[in-house]
Amino acid sequence: MSTLTITIDERMRLVTAVLAASDWPDEEQKQQPHAVHSQAKQVRQFVQPFRSHPAVNGVNEALLNGVELEELFSAALRSTWPGFRPTSELPHLLKINEWVHSLANFASETSIMTLFWPQHTAVWQEAQAALEKIFAGDRLLTCLARLHDGDIETAVTLMPNLVYPALTPVVATTDDDLLLLLPPPKAVGESPPWPYDEGQGWVVATVCRQLIPYLLVTELAQMNRQEQHLALHTAAAYCLGQMLDEFEAQAYLLRTKKAHDMPELPALFAKLQTEIENRNGRPLASLFEK
């Protein structure tokens, strides 16, 4: 069975800094006004002189052309550090090789590795430690393995993302593993995001929903779109119950049932629990069997 590693990947962190210099923060605010982490503010200020750098221009052009952030982060993940030489096939995107090459130059020109990140080590270590505490051991992957009655073989890495994107998690992939960048929980109104350990329920549920489409592909392929959404939320509630407590699971079911008009969620949750307890095999896939 694979393990869940929690770390700071410098390739991913550099891409978040490129995003900070791009048009992304303004576009994100247009989607949903929100306060960002203090680290995002400081990174954005630090990289302002480099808004015309080829790496930043490449991001802006890619976003205008509908490229997903997952593809950009995946391209960086499939490259060496700090040279950004591709180690496997990059996503099939126009000018992707040139953009990846420009990342090394961005790191060099900004000197962010020597002038900025070392001054902010503590805040990143604190975020990493919070996630390590929440996901101590292999409990999450054990929970997910029970959903399809088999081991999880894909190597999984979780990274706190205190910069951008600030509202949405991003999954970067290679042929053999995946890395999930997780922003801190969004607070209410104009308040800055919560620390990870003050939003444990959100963290566990979000990570679960993000990982399942990559780790339980066969199960979801048997479902239509609505069933997939129901399955993801049911699975998230199950993981909450196993990793935190039953109260968190039931609270999540109640909130999600109301917010997404899913009255069938409690019954599906009960069915999933029964299927797992009875060890009937591939319990998540069995939720919608006639």
Residue pairs with C-beta under 8 A, 6 or more apart in sequence:
1 138
1 141
1 142
1 145
1 151
1 152
1 153
2 141
2 151
2 152
2 153
2 154
2 155
2 156
3 138
3 141
3 155
3 156
4 135
4 138
4 140
4 141
4 156
4 157
4 158
5 155
5 156
5 157
5 158
6 128
6 131
6 132
6 135
6 157
6 158
6 159
6 160
7 128
7 157
7 159
8 124
8 128
8 159
8 160
9 77
9 157
9 159
9 179
10 81
10 82
10 113
11 76
11 77
11 79
11 81
11 84
11 103
12 73
12 76
12 77
12 159
12 161
12 172
12 179
12 181
13 117
13 159
13 163
14 76
14 103
14 106
14 107
14 112
15 72
15 73
15 76
15 103
16 43
16 161
16 163
16 164
16 181
17 43
17 46
17 47
17 106
17 110
17 112
17 163
18 47
18 53
18 55
18 56
18 59
18 103
18 106
19 25
19 59
19 69
19 163
19 164
19 165
20 40
20 43
20 44
20 47
20 163
20 164
21 44
21 47
21 48
21 50
21 51
21 53
21 56
22 51
22 56
22 59
22 60
22 63
23 60
23 63
24 59
24 63
24 164
24 165
25 36
25 40
25 44
25 164
25 166
27 63
28 34
28 164
28 165
28 166
28 167
31 167
32 167
33 190
34 166
34 167
34 186
34 190
35 187
35 190
35 191
35 192
35 193
36 164
36 166
36 192
36 193
37 162
37 163
37 166
37 183
37 184
37 192
37 193
38 123
38 192
39 120
39 123
39 124
39 162
39 163
40 162
40 163
40 164
40 166
42 116
42 120
43 116
43 163
46 110
46 112
46 115
46 116
47 56
47 110
47 112
50 56
50 106
50 109
50 110
53 102
53 105
53 106
53 109
53 110
54 98
54 99
54 102
54 105
54 106
55 99
55 102
55 103
55 105
55 106
56 106
58 95
58 98
58 99
58 102
59 72
59 99
61 95
62 71
62 72
62 93
62 99
65 94
67 93
69 165
69 168
69 170
70 170
70 171
70 172
70 173
71 91
71 93
72 99
73 170
73 172
73 179
73 181
74 90
74 91
74 172
74 173
74 174
75 90
75 91
75 93
75 96
75 99
75 100
76 84
76 100
76 103
76 172
77 172
77 173
77 174
77 179
78 86
78 87
78 88
78 89
78 90
78 174
79 85
79 86
79 87
79 90
79 100
79 103
80 87
82 104
82 107
82 113
83 104
84 100
84 101
84 103
84 104
86 97
86 100
88 174
88 175
89 175
90 96
90 97
90 100
107 113
110 116
117 124
123 162
124 160
124 162
126 195
127 160
127 162
127 184
127 195
127 196
128 160
130 160
130 195
130 196
130 197
131 158
131 160
131 182
131 196
131 203
133 197
134 196
134 197
134 200
134 203
134 204
134 243
135 158
135 207
139 242
139 243
140 204
140 207
140 208
140 211
140 239
140 243
141 152
141 156
143 208
143 238
143 239
143 242
143 243
144 152
144 208
144 211
144 212
144 215
144 216
144 235
144 239
145 151
145 152
146 276
146 283
147 212
147 216
147 219
147 235
147 238
147 272
147 276
147 283
147 284
148 216
148 218
148 219
148 282
148 283
148 284
148 285
149 279
149 281
149 282
149 283
152 215
154 176
154 177
154 178
154 214
154 215
155 176
155 177
155 178
156 177
156 178
156 179
156 180
156 211
156 215
157 177
157 178
157 179
157 180
158 179
158 180
158 182
158 207
159 179
159 180
159 181
159 182
160 181
160 182
160 184
160 196
161 169
161 170
161 181
161 182
161 183
162 183
162 184
165 183
166 183
166 193
167 183
167 186
168 183
169 180
169 181
169 182
169 183
169 206
169 207
169 210
170 180
170 181
171 178
171 179
171 180
171 181
171 210
171 211
171 214
172 178
172 179
172 180
172 181
173 179
173 214
178 211
178 214
180 207
180 210
180 211
182 196
182 203
182 206
182 207
182 210
183 193
184 193
184 194
184 195
184 196
184 199
185 193
185 194
185 196
185 198
185 199
185 202
185 203
186 193
186 194
187 193
187 194
196 203
200 244
200 248
201 240
201 244
201 248
201 251
201 252
204 236
204 239
204 240
204 243
204 244
204 248
205 236
205 237
205 239
205 240
205 252
206 236
208 232
208 235
208 236
208 239
208 240
209 232
209 233
209 235
209 236
212 220
212 231
212 232
212 235
213 220
213 232
216 284
218 285
219 231
219 282
219 284
219 285
220 228
220 231
222 285
222 288
223 231
223 285
223 288
227 287
227 288
229 260
229 262
230 262
230 264
230 265
230 268
230 287
230 288
231 268
231 284
231 287
231 288
233 252
233 253
233 256
233 260
233 262
233 265
234 265
234 268
234 269
234 272
234 284
234 287
235 272
235 284
236 252
237 249
237 250
237 252
237 253
237 256
237 265
237 269
238 249
238 269
238 272
238 273
238 276
240 248
240 249
240 252
241 248
241 249
249 269
253 265
253 266
253 269
256 262
256 265
257 263
257 265
257 266
268 287
271 287
272 283
272 284
272 287
275 283
275 286
275 287
276 283
280 286
